[in-house]
Amino acid sequence: MVLTEAQETKDFHEPLTPSEHARDPERRFLPFESRGESEFKEGVDALTLLLTDPRAVPVDQVLHALYQTELGGLDVFGRTLVHCRDYADQRAEAEGRDTWDVVPWEFEKAYARILWDEVRHTELARAHAHRHDVHLGDFIDGFRKEDRQETPLSLDPAIVSATINSAGEGLAMNLFSALITMGQELGDADWETAFDYNHADEMMHVSVGDYWVPRLTEGEPERREAAMKARLAAEENIIALQDADHVPAGNLHIAI
């Protein structure tokens, strides 16, 4: 794999915008205006899969979208695990506090567990994709509006927990419930069992967000309000992705 310019000039711990994330094969997007009734014949939109019934989509496209989504989750939670300590160190230095008071070590332990979950999810998705002769890069990855603002993932672990754990992983629970049913309809016990494990993990991931947002923002009502607004915005933006005529200009976009 050839290194991109972003990889050559930035260290891992430095936040990257979605367009700077490297993947082999490279991501391929269709114009957002190409969405419509035939969208799944031309491209796989992973976020839309979170809000629709994957049973209405061909198995190979479901698995391709799931594989790329799990890779995105692995990236997001891994970067959060690194960034949370950077955030804690910066605030501790500025406020004369102990870094572990800003972000307790238990938060890192919880996110290390989540990161391991995402590794397992990626392997499960890859294994099932290969069983059906599906490989990363077989389909267009999704739809993108060219003039849409791309926002890097926040360094604030409270914001991440609110948007990714509480909002994003909550929607993922719906996806895996549908995939479990899909496995039953396919008569594939391995499929059903694999995504039942995924669903159980997503429940835990949501609970991590629900626990840590209040704890990280204790005594900081403005920060807690910001986290709740970020969660609401994330939910609204994901829903907005279903409508080609309405995409907020500053919507949160994490490369997945």
C-alpha positions in Angstrom: 0.0 0.0 0.0 1.4 3.4 -1.0 1.4 6.0 1.9 -0.8 9.0 1.3 0.5 12.5 1.9 -1.5 12.7 5.1 0.3 9.6 6.4 3.7 10.9 5.6 3.2 14.2 7.3 1.0 13.4 10.4 1.6 11.2 13.3 -1.1 8.7 14.4 -2.1 10.8 17.4 -2.9 13.9 15.4 -6.6 14.1 14.4 -7.3 13.4 10.7 -10.2 14.7 8.7 -12.2 11.9 7.0 -10.8 12.6 3.6 -7.3 12.0 5.0 -8.0 8.5 6.2 -6.2 6.0 4.0 -7.6 2.7 2.9 -6.5 0.1 0.4 -8.4 0.0 -1.9 -9.2 3.7 -1.8 -12.7 4.8 -0.9 -15.0 5.5 -3.8 -18.1 7.8 -3.4 -20.9 8.7 -5.6 -22.4 12.2 -5.7 -25.2 12.6 -3.2 -27.6 13.4 -5.9 -27.3 9.9 -7.2 -29.2 8.6 -4.2 -32.7 7.3 -4.9 -34.6 4.1 -5.4 -31.6 2.3 -7.0 -29.0 3.5 -4.6 -28.0 0.0 -3.4 -27.5 -1.1 -7.0 -24.8 1.6 -7.4 -23.4 2.1 -4.0 -23.5 0.9 -0.4 -24.4 3.5 2.1 -23.5 2.1 5.5 -25.3 4.8 7.5 -28.5 4.2 5.6 -28.3 0.6 6.5 -28.6 1.6 10.2 -32.0 3.0 9.5 -33.4 0.6 7.0 -34.1 -3.1 6.9 -31.0 -4.9 5.6 -33.2 -7.8 4.6 -34.4 -5.7 1.7 -30.8 -5.4 0.4 -28.7 -8.1 -1.4 -26.6 -10.2 1.1 -23.3 -9.2 -0.6 -24.0 -5.5 -0.3 -25.0 -5.8 3.3 -21.8 -7.6 4.2 -19.7 -5.1 2.3 -21.3 -2.2 4.1 -21.0 -4.0 7.4 -17.3 -4.8 6.9 -16.5 -1.1 6.1 -18.6 0.1 9.0 -16.8 -2.2 11.5 -13.4 -1.0 10.2 -14.6 2.6 10.8 -15.6 1.7 14.3 -12.2 0.2 15.0 -10.6 3.4 13.8 -12.9 5.7 15.8 -12.6 3.9 19.1 -8.9 3.4 18.7 -8.3 7.1 18.1 -10.6 8.0 21.0 -8.5 5.9 23.3 -5.4 7.9 22.3 -7.0 11.3 22.2 -8.7 11.0 25.6 -5.3 11.1 27.3 -4.2 14.1 25.1 -7.4 15.9 26.1 -6.8 15.1 29.8 -3.2 16.2 29.8 -4.1 19.5 28.1 -6.8 20.3 30.6 -4.8 19.2 33.6 -1.9 21.5 32.6 -4.2 24.4 31.9 -6.2 24.0 35.1 -3.5 22.7 37.5 -5.3 19.4 38.0 -4.3 15.8 38.0 -4.7 14.3 34.6 -6.5 11.2 36.1 -9.1 13.5 37.6 -9.9 14.9 34.2 -10.3 11.5 32.5 -10.2 8.6 35.0 -8.2 5.5 34.0 -11.4 3.5 34.2 -12.6 5.3 31.0 -9.5 4.1 29.2 -10.1 0.6 30.4 -13.7 0.7 29.1 -12.6 2.0 25.7 -9.8 -0.6 25.5 -12.6 -3.2 26.0 -14.7 -1.6 23.3 -11.7 -1.5 21.0 -11.2 -5.2 21.4 -14.9 -5.7 20.7 -14.5 -3.8 17.4 -11.6 -5.9 16.4 -13.8 -9.0 16.9 -16.7 -7.4 15.0 -14.4 -6.6 12.1 -13.2 -10.2 12.0 -16.7 -11.5 12.1 -17.8 -9.2 9.3 -14.7 -10.1 7.2 -15.2 -13.9 7.7 -18.9 -13.8 6.6 -18.1 -11.5 3.7 -15.4 -13.9 2.5 -17.9 -16.8 2.9 -20.0 -15.1 0.4 -17.1 -14.1 -1.9 -17.3 -10.4 -0.9 -14.2 -8.3 -0.6 -13.5 -4.7 0.4 -13.7 -2.4 -2.6 -16.2 -4.6 -4.6 -18.8 -1.8 -4.3 -19.0 2.0 -4.2 -18.7 2.9 -0.5 -21.5 5.4 -0.4 -22.8 8.9 -1.3 -21.2 12.2 -0.5 -22.3 15.8 -1.1 -19.3 17.6 -2.4 -19.8 20.8 -0.6 -20.5 19.2 2.8 -18.3 20.2 5.6 -16.3 17.4 7.2 -15.7 17.6 10.9 -12.9 15.7 12.7 -13.8 13.6 15.6 -13.8 15.7 18.8 -11.0 15.2 21.3 -13.4 15.6 24.2 -14.3 12.0 25.4 -17.7 13.3 26.7 -18.6 14.4 23.2 -17.4 11.1 21.7 -19.3 9.1 24.2 -22.5 11.0 23.6 -22.3 10.9 19.8 -20.7 7.5 19.1 -21.7 5.4 22.1 -25.1 6.7 23.0 -26.3 7.7 19.5 -24.4 5.7 17.0 -24.2 2.4 18.8 -27.8 2.7 19.8 -28.7 2.8 16.1 -26.3 -0.2 15.5 -28.4 -2.2 17.9 -31.3 -1.9 15.5 -29.1 -3.1 12.6 -27.9 -6.2 14.4 -31.4 -7.1 15.5 -32.4 -7.1 11.9 -29.3 -9.1 10.9 -30.1 -11.7 13.5 -33.5 -12.1 11.9 -31.9 -12.2 8.5 -29.7 -15.1 9.6 -32.8 -17.0 10.8 -34.5 -16.4 7.5 -31.3 -17.5 5.6 -31.1 -20.7 7.8 -27.5 -19.7 8.6 -26.9 -20.5 12.3 -23.3 -19.1 12.2 -24.6 -15.8 10.9 -27.3 -15.6 13.5 -24.9 -16.4 16.4 -22.2 -14.0 15.2 -24.5 -11.0 15.0 -26.2 -11.9 18.3 -22.7 -11.4 19.8 -22.5 -8.1 18.0 -25.9 -7.0 19.4 -24.8 -7.8 22.9 -21.7 -5.8 22.5 -23.6 -2.8 21.2 -25.8 -2.9 24.3 -22.7 -2.6 26.4 -21.3 0.2 24.3 -24.4 2.2 24.7 -24.3 1.7 28.5 -20.7 2.9 28.5 -21.8 6.2 26.9 -24.8 6.6 29.2 -22.5 6.1 32.2 -19.5 8.2 31.2 -21.2 11.3 29.8 -22.7 12.3 33.2 -19.5 11.3 35.0 -17.1 13.1 32.8 -19.2 16.3 32.9 -20.0 16.3 36.6 -20.0 19.8 37.8 -19.8 21.2 34.2 -23.3 21.8 33.1 -22.3 23.7 30.0 -20.1 20.8 28.8 -22.9 18.3 29.5 -25.3 20.4 27.5 -22.8 20.5 24.7 -22.5 16.7 24.8 -26.3 16.3 24.7 -26.5 18.8 21.8 -23.8 16.8 19.9 -25.7 13.6 20.5 -28.9 15.1 19.1 -27.1 16.6 16.1 -25.5 13.2 15.4 -28.9 11.5 15.4 -30.5 14.1 13.3 -27.6 14.0 10.8 -27.8 10.3 10.4 -31.5 10.5 9.8 -30.9 13.4 7.3 -28.7 11.1 5.2 -31.8 9.3 4.1 -33.0 12.4 2.4 -31.0 13.6 -0.6 -32.7 17.0 -0.4 -31.7 17.8 3.2 -28.2 17.4 4.5 -27.0 19.9 7.2 -24.1 21.9 6.0 -22.0 21.3 9.1 -23.1 17.7 9.8 -20.8 15.3 11.7 -19.1 13.0 9.3 -16.8 10.3 10.5 -15.1 8.2 7.8 -16.6 4.7 7.9 
